[in-house]
Amino acid sequence: MLKQPCHTLNACHTVGTNGACGASFSRDHKIFASSTKEATTLFSRVLGLIVKAFEIREERRTLAGLSPEQREDIGINTEQVHRESLRAYWDLPANRLG
C-alpha cells in the first residue's frame, strides 16, 4: 500500500498505516458527512414548507376569486371563503404538511 503524508500538522503518522492518523481522518469524515446530510435534510424540509406555503397562498387567492356559482358548486359559502382568505400564508392546514 502506498504511504501518503498525514493530513494533520503533526506528520508523525502516515495514512494507510495502523496509526491513529488514518483512523482519525475516517472518523472525522463520517461525522462531517453525517452533519452535512442532516443540514441538507433540514434545509430541504424548510424549503419544502416555504414552497407549500406559497402554493396554499395561491390556492386561497384563487378561492377568493371564485364566483358565487363556483363556490356553490364546491360546497362552500361566502363566509368560509372570507375566513380562509384572511388566514396568514404561514398558517398551513395540518393535513397538508405531511
C-alpha positions, -999 to +999 in steps of 0.1 A: +000+000+000+013+035-008+020+057+022+010+093+020+018+122+043-007+126+072-034+153+068-025+169+102+002+193+110+018+166+131+033+143+104+045+116+128+019+091+113+012+082+078-021+074+061-025+037+054-007+025+085-023+013+116-016+046+133-042+069+147-039+094+119-058+074+093-085+063+118-090+099+129-094+111+094-121+085+086-139+091+118-139+129+112-151+123+076-181+102+089-190+129+114-188+156+087-208+135+062-235+129+089-237+166+098-239+176+061-267+151+055-286+164+085-282+200+074-292+192+039-323+173+051-333+203+074-327+227+045-349+207+021-376+204+047-377+242+053-376+249+016-404+224+011-425+242+037-419+276+021-429+262-013-460+246+002-469+279+019-468+298-014-489+271-031-515+274-004-515+312-006-521+310-043-550+285-037-565+309-012-563+337-037-580+316-063-607+306-039-614+342-031-618+350-068-645+324-074-679+334-084-709+326-061-719+299-085-685+283-084-684+284-046-718+268-045-706+240-069-678+231-045-700+234-014-686+264+004-703+297+013-690+333+013-682+333+050-659+302+046-641+318+017-637+350+037-623+332+067-599+312+045-587+343+027-579+361+059-555+333+071-518+342+071-496+325+044-477+306+071-510+293+087-509+259+069-536+232+073-522+203+093-534+178+067-512+195+041-480+194+060-473+156+057 
